Amino acid sequence: MLTRSVRQFDPQMADNRTISQLEAEGYPWISCECCKGTVWVPFKMLRERLPMLSAMTLDQLGARMRCDKCGKRPERYYPANQNDTPGFVRS
């Protein structure tokens, strides 16, 4: 019997996948949680400011992110896709 392995996100586990790997897996955003709630930032927009974004890991990118309200690093960050949205209806 074959079982399908699905990679689940674990916020305590370090994420060493590169941004290009995440995009290939269908995650076009980084989700950051801080004082103003959850903000989804598209990798496409970040690439304009960080030309070497594709080679960075999610942890390296998360370490560079700053909240524009309080100036601190996000309390939590993770790759995000549309299926992660609460209330998203799949057809």
Secondary structure, DSSP 8 states (H G I E B T S, - for coil): ----------TTS----BHHHHHHTT--EEEEEETTEEEEEEHHHHHHH-TTGGGSBHHHHHHH---TTT----SEEEEE-GGGSTT----
